């Protein structure tokens, strides 16, 4: 009887190539989702959106898509720099759930006839750097960074629910589910021992998010 093959440990090059593949998927591909895209009942879809509403919804969903590109990069950077296998798995699982958001927002952009941000490679690179830096500082700080990020995203999505056209019930259903998921990630990170971030760091994060959302709305 032959012995079962042993699993080869991943080398640094293996991890680099895998990370590069995930980056390309987040930036350029139309990823698949593990959950169906949230949609309201067909009987309440109503009439097609007026052109002005369609453009507004497209701009807002482009911002949300950028946020999901950034989430993939943040979690990739945090997973790559933690020394705790349990936390690496946590970040990977959170990224997988955020991957659903990435797919949903990209699909909705296509439905609205809108394009993703032209600056997605820049958003990804910057977010990966922030995530890796947070991980290098320490696991409790990294978890705190995740909590603050998700709380800010929750508030941002709540604002989008107020701004989206009332007739765009599809985008609203997507954003509602995203908001619920983001809150769950923050709660999980808090339970794992997240440290509160210093106020200057939180302010800097809000300013960076404001620049990103303002730019992605148009570009």
C-alpha positions as CSV (number, residue, x, y, z in Angstrom):
1,X,0.0,0.0,0.0
2,X,1.4,3.4,-1.0
3,X,1.7,6.2,1.5
4,X,-0.5,9.2,0.9
5,X,1.3,12.2,-0.7
6,X,2.5,14.8,1.8
7,X,1.3,18.3,1.4
8,X,4.0,20.8,0.4
9,X,4.3,23.9,2.6
10,X,3.7,27.1,0.8
11,X,6.9,29.1,0.0
12,X,7.1,32.8,0.0
13,X,6.9,32.8,-3.8
14,X,3.7,30.6,-3.6
15,X,2.1,33.1,-1.2
16,X,3.2,36.1,-3.4
17,X,1.7,34.5,-6.5
18,X,-1.5,33.6,-4.8
19,X,-1.8,37.2,-3.4
20,X,-1.1,38.6,-6.9
21,X,-3.9,36.4,-8.3
22,X,-6.3,37.6,-5.7
23,X,-5.3,41.2,-6.4
24,X,-6.0,40.8,-10.1
25,X,-9.3,39.2,-9.3
26,X,-10.4,42.1,-7.1
27,X,-9.2,44.8,-9.5
28,X,-10.0,43.5,-13.0
29,X,-12.3,40.5,-12.9
30,X,-16.0,40.0,-12.5
31,X,-15.8,37.7,-9.5
32,X,-18.4,35.1,-8.6
33,X,-20.3,35.3,-5.3
34,X,-21.0,32.5,-2.8
35,X,-24.4,34.1,-2.1
36,X,-27.0,35.3,-4.5
37,X,-27.2,39.0,-5.0
38,X,-29.9,40.5,-2.7
39,X,-33.0,41.5,-4.7
40,X,-36.5,42.7,-3.7
41,X,-39.5,40.7,-4.8
42,X,-40.1,41.1,-8.5
43,X,-43.5,42.6,-8.1
44,X,-42.1,45.8,-6.4
45,X,-39.3,46.5,-8.9
46,X,-41.3,49.2,-10.5
47,X,-40.5,51.2,-13.7
48,X,-37.0,51.6,-15.1
49,X,-35.0,54.3,-13.4
50,X,-35.0,57.8,-15.0
51,X,-31.6,58.7,-16.5
52,X,-30.6,61.1,-13.7
53,X,-31.4,58.5,-11.1
54,X,-29.5,55.8,-13.0
55,X,-26.4,58.1,-13.1
56,X,-26.6,58.8,-9.4
57,X,-27.1,55.2,-8.5
58,X,-24.2,54.2,-10.7
59,X,-21.9,56.8,-9.1
60,X,-22.9,55.6,-5.6
61,X,-22.4,51.9,-6.4
62,X,-19.1,52.7,-8.0
63,X,-18.0,54.1,-4.6
64,X,-19.3,51.0,-2.9
65,X,-17.4,48.8,-5.4
66,X,-14.2,50.7,-4.6
67,X,-14.8,50.1,-0.9
68,X,-15.0,46.4,-1.6
69,X,-11.8,46.5,-3.7
70,X,-10.2,48.2,-0.7
71,X,-11.6,45.6,1.7
72,X,-10.0,42.8,-0.3
73,X,-6.6,44.6,-0.1
74,X,-6.9,45.5,3.6
75,X,-7.6,41.9,4.6
76,X,-5.0,40.6,2.3
77,X,-2.4,42.9,3.9
78,X,-3.6,42.0,7.5
79,X,-3.6,38.2,6.8
80,X,-0.1,38.4,5.3
81,X,1.4,40.1,8.3
82,X,-0.2,38.4,11.3
83,X,1.7,35.6,13.0
84,X,-1.4,34.0,14.4
85,X,-2.9,31.3,12.1
86,X,-6.3,31.8,13.8
87,X,-6.4,35.5,12.8
88,X,-5.1,34.8,9.3
89,X,-8.0,32.5,8.9
90,X,-10.4,35.1,10.3
91,X,-9.1,37.8,7.8
92,X,-9.4,35.3,4.9
93,X,-13.0,34.4,5.9
94,X,-13.9,38.1,6.2
95,X,-12.4,38.7,2.8
96,X,-14.5,35.9,1.3
97,X,-17.7,37.4,2.6
98,X,-16.6,40.8,1.3
99,X,-15.9,39.1,-2.0
100,X,-19.7,38.6,-2.3
101,X,-20.1,42.4,-1.9
102,X,-17.4,42.9,-4.6
103,X,-19.4,40.7,-7.0
104,X,-22.7,42.2,-6.1
105,X,-21.6,45.8,-6.6
106,X,-19.8,44.9,-9.9
107,X,-22.9,43.2,-11.2
108,X,-25.1,46.2,-10.2
109,X,-22.7,48.6,-12.0
110,X,-23.1,46.5,-15.1
111,X,-26.9,46.6,-14.8
112,X,-26.8,50.4,-14.3
113,X,-24.5,50.8,-17.4
114,X,-21.8,52.3,-15.1
115,X,-18.1,51.5,-15.0
116,X,-15.8,50.7,-12.0
117,X,-13.4,53.3,-10.9
118,X,-10.4,53.8,-13.2
119,X,-8.2,54.1,-10.1
120,X,-8.9,50.7,-8.6
121,X,-5.2,49.6,-8.9
122,X,-4.3,52.6,-6.8
123,X,-7.0,52.0,-4.2
124,X,-5.9,48.4,-3.9
125,X,-2.2,49.2,-3.5
126,X,-2.8,51.9,-0.9
127,X,-5.2,49.7,1.1
128,X,-2.9,46.7,1.0
129,X,-0.2,49.0,2.4
130,X,-2.5,50.2,5.2
131,X,-3.5,46.6,6.1
132,X,0.1,45.4,6.1
133,X,1.2,48.3,8.3
134,X,-1.6,47.6,10.8
135,X,-0.6,44.0,10.9
136,X,3.0,44.9,11.6
137,X,2.1,47.1,14.5
138,X,0.4,44.1,16.2
139,X,-2.6,41.9,16.1
140,X,-4.7,43.9,18.6
141,X,-4.0,47.1,16.7
142,X,-4.8,45.3,13.4
143,X,-8.1,44.1,14.8
144,X,-8.9,47.6,16.1
145,X,-8.1,48.9,12.6
146,X,-10.7,46.5,11.3
147,X,-13.3,47.5,13.8
148,X,-12.8,51.2,13.0
149,X,-12.8,50.6,9.3
150,X,-16.1,48.6,9.4
151,X,-17.8,51.1,11.7
152,X,-16.9,53.9,9.2
153,X,-18.2,51.8,6.3
154,X,-21.4,51.1,8.2
155,X,-22.0,54.9,8.5
156,X,-21.0,55.4,4.9
157,X,-23.5,52.8,3.7
158,X,-26.2,54.4,5.9
159,X,-25.6,57.7,4.1
160,X,-25.9,55.9,0.8
161,X,-29.3,54.5,1.7
162,X,-30.4,58.0,2.2
163,X,-28.9,59.2,-1.1
164,X,-29.9,56.4,-3.4
165,X,-33.0,57.1,-5.5
166,X,-36.1,55.8,-3.9
167,X,-37.0,53.8,-7.0
168,X,-33.7,51.9,-7.0
169,X,-34.8,49.1,-4.8
170,X,-32.2,46.7,-6.2
171,X,-29.2,48.8,-5.1
172,X,-30.9,49.5,-1.8
173,X,-31.3,45.8,-1.1
174,X,-27.6,45.2,-1.8
175,X,-26.4,48.1,0.4
176,X,-28.7,47.0,3.2
177,X,-27.1,43.5,3.2
178,X,-23.6,44.9,3.0
179,X,-24.3,47.2,6.0
180,X,-25.4,44.2,8.0
181,X,-22.3,42.1,7.1
182,X,-19.9,45.0,7.9
183,X,-21.4,45.3,11.3
184,X,-20.9,41.6,11.9
185,X,-17.2,41.8,10.9
186,X,-16.7,44.7,13.4
187,X,-18.4,42.7,16.2
188,X,-16.2,39.7,15.5
189,X,-13.0,41.7,15.5
190,X,-14.0,43.3,18.7
191,X,-14.7,39.9,20.3
192,X,-11.2,38.7,19.2
193,X,-9.5,41.4,21.3
194,X,-9.4,44.5,19.2
195,X,-7.6,47.5,20.8
196,X,-9.2,51.0,20.5
197,X,-7.3,53.2,18.0
198,X,-5.9,56.5,19.0
199,X,-8.1,59.4,17.9
200,X,-5.5,60.9,15.5
201,X,-5.5,57.5,13.6
202,X,-9.3,57.4,13.5
203,X,-9.3,61.0,12.1
204,X,-6.7,60.2,9.5
205,X,-8.8,57.2,8.4
206,X,-11.9,59.3,8.0
207,X,-10.0,61.9,5.9
208,X,-8.5,59.1,3.7
209,X,-12.0,57.6,3.2
210,X,-13.4,61.0,2.3
211,X,-10.8,61.5,-0.4
212,X,-11.4,58.0,-1.7
213,X,-15.2,58.3,-1.8
214,X,-15.1,61.8,-3.3
215,X,-12.8,60.8,-6.1
216,X,-14.4,57.4,-6.8
217,X,-17.8,59.1,-7.2
218,X,-16.5,60.7,-10.4
219,X,-13.4,58.7,-11.6
